[in-house]
Amino acid sequence: MEDFNKLVEAEAANIQRQGEDEEERDPESNTLHQPLLKRNRTLSSSPLAIIGAKVSHIESLDYEINENDLFKQDWRSRSKTEVLQYIFLKWLLAFLVGLLTGLIATLINLAVENIAGYKLLAVVNYIEQKRYLMGFIYMAGANFLLTLVAAVLCVCFAPTAAGPGIPEIKAYLNGVDTPNMFGATTLIVKDLGILSKLLQFRERQIIGSIGAVSAGLDLGKEGPLVHIGSCIASLLGQGGPDNYRIRWRWLRYFNNDRDRRDLITCGSSSGVCAAFRSPVGGVLFALEEVATWWRSALLWRTFFSTAVVVVVLRAFMEYCKSGNCGLFGKGGLIMFDVSGVSVRYHAEDIIPVAVIGVLGGVLGSLYNHFLHKVLKVYNIINEKGKLHKLLLSLSVSIFTSICMYGLPFLVKCRPCDASSLESSCPTTGRAGNFKQFNCPKGYYNDLATLLITTNDNAVRNIFSINTPTEFHIFSLTIFFALYCILGLITFGIAVPSGLFLPIILMGSAYGRMLGIAMGPYTKIDQGLYAVLGAASLMAGSMRMTVSLCVIFLELTNNLLLLPITMIVLLIAKTVGDCFNPSIYDIILELKGLGCTS
């Protein structure tokens, strides 16, 4: 405590000396040619912000423009050409943000589907030959190497690439600048703030995301894509990294925090759009979750950026339909299509829908609580050095491989439905609803259908409609318990990670279980119960409503789900708010970035 008081007194004395120096400085020494909105990006005095029990070296960003007489005179003195240049550059940069984010998302999706696909095909081949031990060794070894690549890049080269990046972006867009927060000063020449540091490591973030997602870890690529989109926006806004910055005179218009903030907002919405193929949901995510300063002009530019992302993704998918993308497949913009079912519900269905909302709020707050505890433990481990970070990541990878491969052997094989096509049950490839795994012909392993596949395919399988007898409640219970454990221990290791997909998988599991229990008393399909369960847990943990509602509508392509989805989200958020803050606010508090809500 004495050391802490001495530190605070030393900082106060330093600030006082700087104030005296500024008073003695000749005010006429500042020339009129210096930009009015320019700010020193390097902290000279390291001001301390005491947040709870943490001491954080942070600085506020200047998003408010002082519209004094000098500022107004400066704008009036600009010619029409300069004004048009400024407007054109804003839209051009918004276009480039969407274009580059879409291209990078395409690269990540292509790499993940092919790497994970060929890995799963090899594992399935060993299983068909009854060489179960070799199948496990191959799967665990491949996951270990992929995790090692992602962890080494994050630990040794780019510490800022670990995690989702969304909490830090939220802090930045709400006026918190953190130049020295992540301790990556040895890797950069000048400390340009958190988003600029993230920007300099975007290539490693991309490679790390590919490795971590392909390794079968319980994480998604949504958070890293938001992170990458924001990094691209920051890069374009400042003309590139320090060592290779473009000296284009037009970029002087963006030499202020406000315009850079708006561009990074476009980047974050483009990242969500690239992750879920949800343009409107991406805009609403930026509005509801990460941005506080918002204007109608910014709304148009963010929507324009997300529209560009969708066009890029659509063009890529059309190209892949000809078979030029390996194992990527022939999917469309709708990721988890449940439009083939007729949604029918009555007044009595409000009760199970409300139960899902309450469960989502309670389980979401419990998840936030336990994840908070786990992250505190991980902070202690990570402070011991790089080796401990690597060992933690690799240990989680080995544990995940053991569970994913071993647990399907615990469940009984289920016979294929006589009404199903012979080609669809059982399936022996890397994807499919009825994985044969270790079962004889005519039988399938329902737990392997959810575990021996990619996370995206697992969501498609558990969201499947018109399959009331596909999953046994015992298998769903194992799946739910496993992903609760993996969701707690995986987030926080030194790899790029996203929270969206793990929470969707957990929520869809208990939603489907409730659908099985309510089968005789409701007309809502079990797959739709899984969708509602996923939405409820996301609202209970992340405390988002409007953006989640639109994202799920764009994911599932079923507008008839809108009323009950709204009810579930509102109930889950209300219940969750009674216990603790959202998961992103908890992470912000742990990082010492303060309250930005």
Secondary structure, DSSP 8 states (H G I E B T S, - for coil): -HHHHHHHHHHHHHHHHHHHHHHHS-GGGS-TTS-TT----S-SS--EEEETTEEEE-EE---S----HHHHHHHHTS-HHHHHHHHHHHHHHHHHHHHHHHHHHHHHHHHHHHHHHHHHHHHHHHHHTT-HHHHHHHHHHHHHHHHHHHHHIIIII-GGGSB-SHHHHHHHHTTEE-TTSS--GGG-SS---HHHHHHHTHHHHHHHHHHHHHTT-S--SHHHHHHHHHHHHHHHHHTS-GGG----GGGGGG-SHHHHHHHHHHHHHHHHHHHHT-HHHHHHHIIIII-S---HHHHHHHHHHHHHHHHHHHHHHHHHTTTTTTT-----S-SS--TTS-----GGGHHHHHHHHHHHHHHHHHHHHHHHHHHHHHHHHHTT-HHHHHHHHHHHHHHHHHHHHHGGGGS--EE--TTS-TTTSSB-SSS-SSB-TTS-TTEE-HHHHHHSS-HHHHHHHHT-SS-TTSS-HHHHHHHHHHHHHHHHHHTTSSSB--SHHHHHHHHHHHHHHHHHHTGGG--S-HHHHHHHHHHHHHHHHH---HHHHHHHHHHHT-GGGHHHHHHHHHHHHHHHHTT---HHHHHHHHTT-----
